[in-house]
Amino acid sequence: MTERPELTERILSGAAAWRERMIAWRRDFHRHPEIGYEEVRTSGIVAAHLRSLGLEVQTGLGGTGVVGLLRGREPGPTIGLRADMDALPIQDAKQVEYCSTVPGKAHLCGHDAHTSILMGAAGLLSELGAPERGNIKFVFQPAEEGLAGAKAMIDHGLLTQEPVIEAMAGLHVFPALPTGQLAVTDGAAFASADGFELVITGRGGHAARPHEAIDAITVSAQVITALQHIASRMVDPLEAIVVTIGRIEGGYMGTAIAPEVRMKGTVRTLSDDLRQQVPQLLHQVIGGIVQSFGAGYELTFGMGYPSVHNDSRMVRFFTETSERLLGGKPWSYVKPSTGGEDFAFYAQQVPGVFFRLGASDGSEETRYPLHHPSFDLDEEAMVLGAALLAQLGLSYLQHPVSEHITS
């Protein structure tokens, strides 16, 4: 697979030319964060930009999603390039001039950068002109943070509307990697993200006479400890599984035994087979504990995001493309993450690759983990991100995924 050197240079220099505009967009989005399905201002700015480029633009997909279409001169394959737009319901703790102006909401997962990167890539590709054949769809998605915006866009016809998307690519900024480096996982890349609510019911009473009551708090403590046996003793130790209780509440006062405790938790797995076993495992552990103490329980389990499975052909396509664009080997293979990502819904339907973009300049400010109240990133990473998405888009049109089957 070959690429014209002059085109590669035009992509790199073109991405650099969009640097200041991407930074300005990112800081504007950072000041005005919008959480899932509330991205009205953000999607309006995106749509206006895409229209200014002369692209075909569709709005309202999956609620507040936006899709821009760069149509080629001749029919051919179509690739989707995806960015998520939503912020988190967390207070911004940074002391910078572009910090969030909305109390309790902030872009602490880099989606403001993802949106700006894809806007830059769309501008760069538009400047290069219509592709010889095939099409590129720029997919700006709402509600990645736990609200399945990807599924909403798919349900609204994203993957079936002409021209039909044949493959998807997306990125995530990653503070554990220095700017200039990329990382990808072949196969299972991110875990499924499922949730559950658990109510432990006991019998209230006076704290001084616990034998007359059934203490829901002490039963809950036993349940929380026992749930960790699922990972350590009840499944293959070579399988990845995480069971976490993230919220717990119960009781009224220090001198009364709590009649009820409510909990919320999450379960992460990489194996689809193990994922299907989880509800039964939870019931087995919880039921045994509460029965031994004479308590009761109610468990509500909800399937959330499936695991992200990167297509091996798309991974190879990504690594080869990044090497041609940047020279050397700018990427590395990394272990799967137990974090969740709704890019999984796209990857279930079409070949996909989701990769990590290094976004730390080594300073303390750019090393905070995702979702930390002080999270920030090295904005220079956006230039590389825009160049890489643009290159992936054009290269795919010349060499669709069917040509990347490893012999």
N, C-alpha and C positions, 0 to 999 in steps of 0.2 A: 504494500500500500504506500503510495507516494503522495506528497503534497508539494505544491509549487512553493519554493522558498520565498518568493516575493509576496505571496499571499500570507504566509506565516508572519513575515515582517510587518505587513500592513495591519494584521490583526493585533500584534503586540503594540505597535505605535498608535493604532487607533484606540485601543483600550486605554492607553496612557492619556490620550487626548480627552477622554471622558472622565478622568480622575476627579477633577474639581466638581463637576456636576454630580457625580456619584456621592462624593462626600457631602455636598450640600443637601441632596435628597435624604441621605442617611441621617444627618443631624436634624433635619426638619421632621422626619418620621419619629426620631428619638424624642424630640420635644413634645410631639403630639401622638402618643401611643394609643392604639385602639385594640381591644381584646377581641376574641373570636366572634365573628359574625357582626361586629360593630365597625368594621374597617371601611366606613363610608368615605371619610376624608381621604384615607390612603388610596383606596381603589379609584377615587375620582382623579387624584393626581396621576396615578398610573395610566388610566384610560386616556387622559388628556395628552400625556406624553406619547403614548402609542399612536394616537390619532395624528399628532404633529409629525410623526415619522411617515405618515401615509399608509399605515398598516390597516388591515381589516380588524375591527375591534368588536368584541362581544362583552357585554357587562351583565352583572346579575347572575352569573353562573354559580350555582351552589350558594346563593345568597348574595355575597359581596365579591365573588370572584371575577377576574378579568382575564380575557384571552386575546392576545394579539396574533395575527396571522401574517407571516411574510411568505407570500406565494411565489413559487418559482416560475420561470418562463415556460417550462415544460412539466407535464405530470411526472410524478416520481414519489419516492418515500416521504413520510412525514415524521418528524421527531418533535417531541414536546420537551421544553426546558422549563423547569418548575422553580418557583420561589414562593415561600409562605410569608404572609403579611402581618400576622397577629402578634400582639404583645402579651405580657403576663400580668396577672393581678397582684403584683408585688411592688412595694415602694422603692423607688430609685434612691440609692444611697450615695451616688457619685456627686462630687463637687466639680462639675464642669459646666461650661457655658451652654451646652446643648442638653443638659439633664432634663428629665421628664417634667413637664408642667402640669401633669394630671395626677392628683394624689392617688396613691394605691395602684398605679399602673405604670409599667415601664417595659422597654425593649431590652430584656435581660437574657435573651437567647439568640440575638443576632439576626432576627427576621427583618429588622430595618435594613441591615446590610444585604441580606439575601434579595430583598425587593430592589434595592438600589443597584446591585450587581446585574440583575436581569434587565433592569431598565437600561443600564449601560450597554449590555450585550445586544439588546434590541436596537439601540441607536447605532452601534458599531456595524451590525449586520445590515441595517438599512442603508448606511453610507456606502457599504460595499456593493449594494445593488441586489436585484432579484437573483436568486440562485439559478443556475442553468436548468436544473430539474429538481422537483420535490419542494417540500414546504417545511417551515419551522413555525411551531406554535409556542408562544411565550405564555406560560401558565402562571398567573398570579393568584395564589390560593388563600382563602381565609381559613381561620380556625384550626391550625395544626395542633395547638396546645390542648389536647384532650377532647376536642369537639368534632374530630373527623371531617374537617373541611375537604380533604381529598375525596372521601366517599361521597360527600354532598355534590361535588363537582362531577364525579363519575355518574352518579344517579341523575344528574341534570343533562347528561349526554356528552360530557367532555370527550370520551374515548370513542364515541360512535358517530359524531358529527363529521361530515366531510369537510376537508380531507381527513381521513381517519388516522389518528396517531398510532404509529407502529412501535415506537420505543420511547422511553422517558429517561431523562437525566436530571439530577438535582445535586445540590451541594449543601453542606452545613459548615459554617465557620467553627473553628475548633481551637480554643485557647491553649491546649496542651501541645500544639504544634507550632513551630516558628513560621512566620510569614515566608512563603516561597516553597514550603513543603506541602505535599498532599498525602492522603492516606485513604485506603480502600480495603474492603473485606470481600472476598470471593465467597458467594453462597450466603448463609445466614449472617446478616450484618448487624441488625438491631432486633431486640427482643420484642415479643408480643407484650402488650401492656393492657392487662385486664384488671378490673376492680371488684371489690366486694364490700358489702356492709353487713355487719354482724351485731346482733342484739343478744346479750346474755341476760336472762331473766332469773332473778332469785326471789327472795322474800325479805322485805324490809323489817327493821326492828331497832331496838336500842343498842348503841355501840357497846354498852356495858354488859349485854346479855346476848352474845353472838350465837349461842347454842339454840336460841329461840328463832333465829332467822337463817336465811341462806344468802351469804354475802356475795353479791354479784361481782364485787371488785376483786376479791381474792380468787374467785373462780376464773375471772378474766385474766388475772395474772398467770394462772396455770395454763390457760388456753394460749396466751401469747408465747409463753416459753415452749409449749408443746408444738406449736406451729413450725418452729424452726427444725423440728425433727423430720419434717417433710423433705427438706433439702439434705439433711445430714444422715438420715437413716431410712428413708422410704422410697427414694428414687436412685437410679444409677448415679454414682458420684461423678461420672464423666458427663452427665447432663447438667446444663445450666438452669437453675431455678432460683428465684428470689421471692420470698414472702415477707412483706413489710406491712406493719400496722402504722399508719401515718397520723391517725387521729383517734382519740379515746375520750369519752366523757361519761360521767355517771355520779350519782350521789347528790346530796343536798347540803350536808353539814358534817362537821367532824364528829359529832356525837350520835350520828344515825347511820345504820348500815344501809348501803345502797341496794335498792330492789332491782335495779336495772343498770346495765352499762352498754353504751353504743360505741362501735368502732368502725373505722373505715380503713381499708388497706388495698394493696396492689400486689399482683403476682406477675412476675416476668419469666418467660421461657423462650428458648430458641427453637425448640422442637415442637412442631405442630401436634405430634402424637401425645407428647407429655402435656401440652396445653389442654387437650381434651380430657385428660385424667384429673386435672386440678380440682374441679368441683367435688368429685368423689373423695379425693384425698382430704380436702378441707372438712367435709362432712364427717369423715371417719375420725379425724383427730378431735374436732370440736365436740362431736356427739359423745365420744368416749369420756372426755373430761367432764362435761357438764352432767352427764348421767351419774358419774361416780359421786358427785356432790349434791345430787338431787335438784339441780337447776335445769333450766330449759334454754333454748336458743332459737334464733331465726337467722338464716343466712341467705343473703341475696347476692348472687354472683353475676357479673355482667362482662361479656366479651367486649374488649375494647379494640385496640389496634393489633392486627396480626404481626408476625415477625417480618422484617424487611429481608427479602431474599434477592441479593444481587445476581443477575444473570451472568454466568461465566463469560459468555461471548461479549456482553457489554462491558464487563470488567476489563477484558483484554483490549477492547476497543478504546476504553478510557486510558489505560496505561500507555498504549502505543501513541495515542493522540497527544497526551501530555508530554511524552518524550520528544515527539516531533516539534511541538510548539516551544518547549523550554530547553531542550537539549539535556543530555545525560539521563539520569533517572531521578526525577523530582518526586516520585511517589514511593510509598512503602505499603506492604500488607500489614494490617493490624488485626488484633483479636476482635471478635464481635463485641458489641456493647449491649448491656442490659437496659439501656435507655430505649424508649419507644419513639416511633416516628411514623406518621400516617402516610408517608411515601409508600408504605407497604401496600396500600390499596392499589396504587398504580402498578407496582411490581407484580401483583397477583394477576393482572390483566394483560400486560405487555412486558417484553424484556426491558429491564431497567437497571440503572446503576446510580447509587447514591454514595457520594464520596465526601471526605473531610478536607476542608481548606484551612491550612495553617493561618492563624490570625493573631499571633503574639509577636511583639517586637522585643520581648525579653524583659520589659518593664513590669513592675508589680501591678500596674493598672491594667495590663492586658493578659494577666495570668489568672485572674479570677475564673472559677468554673462557670459553666452555663447555669443560669437561674440564680446566681449569686446576686444580692442586691447591688453590688459594686461592679458587676460585669461590664467590661468595655473591650474594644478590640483595636487592632492596628488597621487603620483605614487603608493603608497601602495594599492590604490583601485583596481589596475589592478590584483593583486593576487586574491582578492575576485571575481572579474569579470571572470577571467579565470576558477576558481574553479566552479563557479555557472553555466557558460555555459557548462562546461564538465559534471557536474552533471545533468543538464537539458537534455543534449543529451543522456546520458546513461539511465536515468530514463524513458525518453519517449520510448525508444526501449523496455523496459520492460512493460510499461503501456501506450499504445497509448491513444490519446485524447478521443477516444470513450469510454474509461473506466472511464472518469472523469466527466460524466454527473451528475450534482447535482440532487438528487431525490426530 
